[in-house]
Amino acid sequence: MVLLLYVWPLSPWHVAKVCCAGGAVLANITCIALVIKRQRMLDRAAEDSALWQVSRRITLTAVAGVPLALVAAALGFWLASNRIV
């Protein structure tokens, strides 16, 4: 966030990059919480259907987070290359 001060005022591309990166980080934090939940359920010998439900949610966090991270990375590289040129 401190680096945003160097490009003030922010362009819409910077705002999109920050939003995509924030969404990817949120998906990763959600994934970590779900993995911990699934491990605790395994330790308590939960039913298979409940375990599969949590596993599907973990997969959905990857489906949501990876594209956001790729967009944020692409925008970051593009913004950096335009700043250098």
N, C-alpha and C positions, 0 to 999 in steps of 0.2 A: 504494500500500500504506500510505503514511503516513496517508491520509485514513481508513483503517479504524480508526485509534485514536480518532477522534472519535465513533464509533458503538459503542464497546465497551460491553457485550457484543454480539456480532454475532447478529442474528436469522437464522433459516434463509433468509430472503429475501436477506439480504446475502451469505451464503455462496453461494447459487445464482447471484447476479449476478457475484460474483468468479470463480466457476468458468466461467460462460458467457463472460465477458470473456477469461479466460485461454485458453479453447479457441479463441476467435476470433483472438487474437494468435498462438497456436501455428499455426493454419491459415495465417495471413498469412506467418509466417516460413517455413513449409514451401513456400508458393507462391513466395516470392522465391527460395528455393534451387532449386526446380524450374525456374523461368524461367531462372536463370543456367545450370543444367545443359543446358536445351534450346538456349540460345544457343551454348554450347560445342559441343554436338553438331552444330548447324548449321554452325559454323565448320569442323568436321572432316568435313563432308559425310556425316553418318550416314544410315542407311537410313530411308526414310519410315515404316516400321512402328515403329521405335524412337522416332521423333519424335512420332508419333501417340500412342504409349503415354504419353509424358511429358506431352503436351498433355491427354490424358484425366485424368491425375493432377492437373494444374493446375486443370482444371474441377472435379474432386472437392473440391479444397480450398475453392473458392468455394461449392460446394454445402454443405459442412460449416461453413464459417466465417460466411457471411452470416446464416443463421438464429440462430446463437449470438450474433452481434453484435446482431441485432435484439432478441433476448430480453434481453440484458444492457442495452441502451439502454432498453427498455421498463421493465424492473425499476428501473433507475436513476432514470428520470423518476417512476415511481410512488413509489419510496422518498423521493425528494426532495419530491414534492408532499405526501406524508403528514407529512413532517417540518415543512413550512412551516405546514400547517393545524393 
